[in-house]
Amino acid sequence: MSRSEKRKNGIARILVVEDDENLRMIISDRLANMGYRISQAGSLGEAVEELDRESCQLTLLDIFLPDQSGLEGLRKIRDRFRSMPVIVMTAHGTIDMAVEAIKEGAYEFVQKPLDFKHLEVLVHRAIERFQLRTEVDYLRRVADEPFNLIIGEKTGLKGVMELVYQVADADTTVLLRGETGTGKEVIARKIRKLSARGKRPFVVADCAAIPKDLMESEMFGHLKGAFTGAIADRAGVFETAGDGTLLLDEIGDMKYELQAKILRVLEDGSYRKLGAKAPQSSRARILASTHQNLERLIDEKQFREDLYYRLNAFPITIPPLRHRREDIPDLARFFLHAGAKGDPGKLTEIDDDGITVLVDYPWPGNVRELKNFMERLAITMAGRTISANDVSSYLGRQRTGKQEFEVRPLREMEKQAIAAALDKFEGNRTKAAEALEISRRGLQNKLKLYGMADYGNSS
């Protein structure tokens, strides 16, 4: 059985909206015999309620219903469920009405009595088109991991993106600042993509996850025999980046002694592998990010002031999600649909009240927390419409008067996120690391840090 046939027989759901009960049953039976799952409604109100309860991939809509006339129902359904195709049915059709229905977004206009052979072809094409569009949208979203678009370019991130477009081709060092989970790496990838180095390597060095005793080797590489355990030559991140882009992620966590060597690379482009006598040259563009207050670290003698000024050549601060609430609806729906991974049967929607709850929540973990939350909803509520009560329940809070939210240490939240990712991918650390947007080595180091080294497997 082909992939499309499996979808047709096992996944696609059609809503039949017809006030004539006998005709509704006939249409439903014929479609069910074709292998589709069927929902039914006798009025526009019932249709909207049914679509809110469970996602459908197609609606057959009678144009005259007890609680609507003309194209009112088509407009209402298209406004609320824009991606779903609608085939309009009528016994009193005219060419003008058909043209108007198509203008209003109907997939097709058919007259009664229905020609079921023709209807079967239309239904099949409508669902195939919907599935193809869904897959294409998904593939576009994941084509340039972790994201190939930035939501909020013209709203909450407008100021940030103006700076990104200014600096992308300048080839200067950029310091990205912002709380954990705000999307600093996403912005770094956007800078690289827009630059002349857009098709060259992009390497991330997670300064927070690399053990301090291994950081110099990770950065600059080492020769065989340079230290105990160095059984072969190894390239560091500067060498791996080549003439591409290197992101020094969470540079505020870099040990003080190493900062002088990083400064030298930034100043004259030279570094030395552990165990090597001759220096090497770095041709990579350097971007850096941090959630730390570097000025405070300078005062505490934990961060070099000269390195700070060298990195801070072009600073960009990414606002926390609570300061760009206008972007939350689009972000939530994006992550929710991404969680379906292109499978129309798993598409999940969220109603306006549910969005309101999301907008009101402070999201201490920022975009990363919202992403993980919506993908979890996409898995646990596949094919359903999420309500405000669902969101509140999953957020684990009680709505008693003024909303209150649980505040937890970031360390605890990170451990929980790691455990959830490993559970989701059945212990596969490579996939878990991709979902968490960190390197596999970074994940392994965090597992050791949190005493979770035996959690899951090492695949």
Residue pairs with C-beta under 8 A, 6 or more apart in sequence:
1 9
4 128
4 131
7 127
7 131
7 344
7 345
8 34
8 35
8 36
8 124
8 127
9 35
10 345
11 37
11 57
11 343
11 344
11 345
12 36
12 37
12 57
12 58
12 127
12 131
12 344
12 345
13 36
13 37
13 38
13 39
13 54
13 55
13 56
13 57
13 345
13 383
14 31
14 36
14 37
14 38
14 39
14 56
14 57
14 58
14 59
14 60
14 123
14 127
15 38
15 39
15 40
15 41
15 47
15 50
15 51
15 56
15 58
15 59
15 60
16 24
16 27
16 28
16 31
16 38
16 39
16 40
16 41
16 59
16 60
17 40
17 41
17 42
17 43
17 44
17 46
17 47
17 59
17 60
17 61
17 62
17 65
17 73
18 24
18 27
18 40
18 42
18 60
18 62
18 89
19 42
19 43
19 62
19 64
19 65
19 66
20 62
21 42
23 112
24 40
24 42
27 60
27 114
28 38
28 40
30 116
30 119
31 38
31 123
32 38
34 120
34 123
36 123
39 50
39 54
39 56
40 50
41 47
41 49
41 50
42 65
42 66
43 65
43 66
43 67
43 68
44 65
44 67
44 68
44 72
44 73
44 76
45 67
47 59
47 61
47 73
47 77
48 76
48 77
48 80
50 56
51 59
51 77
51 80
51 81
51 84
51 385
52 349
52 351
52 385
53 384
53 385
54 383
54 384
54 385
55 84
55 347
55 348
55 349
55 383
55 384
55 385
56 84
57 84
57 85
57 127
57 130
57 131
57 344
57 345
57 347
58 84
58 85
58 86
58 87
58 107
58 123
58 126
58 127
58 130
59 77
59 81
59 84
59 85
59 86
59 87
60 86
60 87
60 89
60 123
61 73
61 74
61 77
61 86
61 87
61 88
61 89
62 89
62 90
63 70
63 71
63 73
63 74
63 88
63 89
63 90
63 93
63 97
63 101
64 70
64 90
64 92
65 73
68 76
71 88
71 97
71 100
71 101
71 104
74 86
74 88
74 101
74 104
74 105
74 106
75 104
77 84
77 86
78 86
78 104
78 105
81 349
82 105
83 130
83 133
83 134
84 130
85 107
85 126
85 127
85 129
85 130
86 105
86 106
86 107
87 106
87 107
87 108
87 109
87 110
87 119
87 122
87 123
87 126
88 101
88 106
88 108
88 109
88 110
89 110
89 111
89 112
89 114
90 97
90 109
90 111
90 112
91 111
91 112
91 113
93 109
93 111
97 109
98 109
101 109
102 108
102 109
107 122
107 126
107 129
108 122
108 126
110 118
110 119
110 122
127 344
130 344
131 344
134 340
134 342
134 343
134 344
134 347
135 342
137 337
137 342
138 337
138 338
138 340
138 341
138 342
139 342
140 148
141 147
141 148
141 149
141 334
141 338
142 148
142 338
144 189
144 193
145 434
146 185
146 186
146 189
146 437
147 186
147 189
150 157
150 161
150 183
150 186
150 187
150 190
151 327
151 330
151 331
151 334
152 158
152 324
152 326
152 327
152 330
152 331
153 161
154 161
155 324
155 326
155 327
156 319
156 323
156 324
156 325
156 326
156 327
157 318
157 319
157 324
157 327
160 187
160 316
160 317
160 318
160 319
161 190
163 314
163 316
164 187
164 190
164 191
164 194
164 316
165 194
167 174
167 191
167 314
167 316
168 190
168 191
168 194
168 195
169 194
169 195
169 196
170 314
171 195
171 196
171 285
172 313
172 314
173 266
173 285
173 286
173 287
173 288
173 310
173 311
173 313
173 314
174 188
174 191
174 287
174 288
174 313
174 314
174 315
174 316
175 287
175 288
175 289
175 290
175 311
175 312
175 313
175 314
175 315
175 316
176 184
176 187
176 188
176 287
176 288
176 289
176 290
176 316
176 317
176 318
177 184
177 289
177 290
177 291
177 315
177 316
177 317
177 318
178 184
178 289
178 291
178 317
178 318
178 319
178 320
179 291
179 320
179 366
180 291
180 365
180 366
180 368
180 410
181 321
181 365
181 366
181 367
181 368
181 369
182 318
182 319
182 320
182 321
182 366
182 367
183 318
183 366
183 367
183 368
184 249
184 289
184 291
184 318
185 204
185 247
185 249
185 289
185 437
187 316
187 318
188 245
188 247
188 287
188 289
189 202
191 245
191 287
192 198
192 202
192 244
192 245
192 285
192 287
195 245
195 285
197 243
197 244
197 245
197 285
200 242
200 243
200 244
200 245
201 240
201 241
201 242
201 244
201 245
202 241
202 244
202 245
202 247
203 237
203 240
203 241
203 244
203 245
203 246
203 247
203 284
204 246
204 247
204 249
204 439
205 218
205 219
205 237
205 246
205 247
205 248
205 249
206 249
206 250
206 438
206 439
206 441
206 442
206 445
207 215
207 248
207 249
207 250
207 251
207 252
207 253
207 254
208 249
208 250
208 253
209 438
209 439
209 441
209 442
209 443
209 445
209 446
209 449
210 218
210 441
210 442
210 445
211 445
211 448
212 255
215 254
215 255
215 258
216 258
216 261
216 274
217 226
217 227
217 230
217 234
217 236
217 274
218 236
218 237
219 236
219 237
219 238
219 258
219 261
219 262
219 271
220 236
220 238
220 239
220 261
220 271
220 272
220 273
220 274
221 233
221 234
221 235
221 236
221 238
221 239
221 273
221 274
222 230
222 233
222 234
222 236
222 273
222 274
222 275
223 230
223 233
223 273
223 274
223 275
223 276
224 230
224 231
224 232
224 233
224 275
225 275
226 273
226 274
226 275
226 276
227 274
227 275
230 274
230 275
236 271
236 273
237 246
238 246
238 265
238 271
238 280
238 282
238 284
239 280
239 282
241 282
241 284
242 283
242 284
243 283
243 284
244 284
244 285
245 284
245 285
245 287
246 284
246 285
246 286
246 287
247 287
247 288
247 289
248 254
248 262
248 286
248 287
248 288
248 289
249 288
249 289
250 289
250 290
250 291
250 292
251 262
251 288
251 289
251 290
251 311
252 290
252 291
252 292
252 294
252 297
252 303
253 290
253 292
254 262
256 301
256 302
256 303
256 304
259 303
259 304
259 307
260 304
260 307
261 271
262 307
263 304
263 306
263 307
263 310
264 270
264 271
265 271
265 282
265 286
266 286
266 307
266 310
266 311
267 310
269 281
269 282
269 283
270 279
270 280
270 281
270 282
271 279
271 280
271 282
272 278
272 279
272 280
273 280
286 311
288 311
292 303
294 303
294 308
295 308
297 303
298 304
298 305
298 308
320 363
320 366
321 327
321 328
321 331
321 363
321 366
321 367
321 369
321 370
322 362
322 363
325 359
328 355
328 358
328 359
328 363
328 370
329 355
329 358
329 359
331 367
331 370
331 371
332 350
332 355
332 358
332 370
332 374
333 350
335 370
335 371
335 373
335 374
335 375
335 378
336 348
336 349
336 350
336 374
336 375
336 377
336 378
336 386
337 347
337 348
337 378
338 375
338 378
339 346
339 348
339 374
339 375
339 376
339 377
339 378
339 379
340 346
340 347
340 348
340 378
340 382
345 382
345 383
346 378
346 382
346 383
347 382
347 383
348 377
348 378
348 381
348 382
348 383
348 384
348 385
348 386
349 384
349 385
349 386
350 358
350 377
350 385
350 386
350 391
351 385
351 386
351 387
351 388
353 387
353 388
354 386
354 387
354 388
354 390
354 391
356 388
357 388
357 391
357 392
357 395
358 370
358 391
360 403
361 395
361 403
361 405
362 405
363 369
363 370
364 407
364 408
364 410
364 413
365 372
365 410
365 413
365 417
368 417
368 437
369 413
372 417
372 420
373 394
373 395
375 435
376 394
376 420
377 386
377 390
377 391
377 394
379 424
380 394
381 390
392 398
392 399
395 405
396 406
397 403
397 404
397 405
397 406
398 404
411 450
414 446
414 450
415 450
415 452
417 436
418 432
418 436
418 443
418 446
418 447
418 450
418 452
418 455
419 452
419 455
421 432
421 433
421 435
421 436
422 428
422 429
422 432
422 455
422 456
424 432
424 435
425 431
425 432
425 435
426 456
427 455
427 456
427 457
427 459
428 456
428 457
428 459
429 440
429 443
429 444
429 456
429 457
429 458
429 459
430 440
430 459
432 443
432 456
433 439
433 440
433 442
433 443
436 443
438 446
444 453
446 452
447 453
447 455
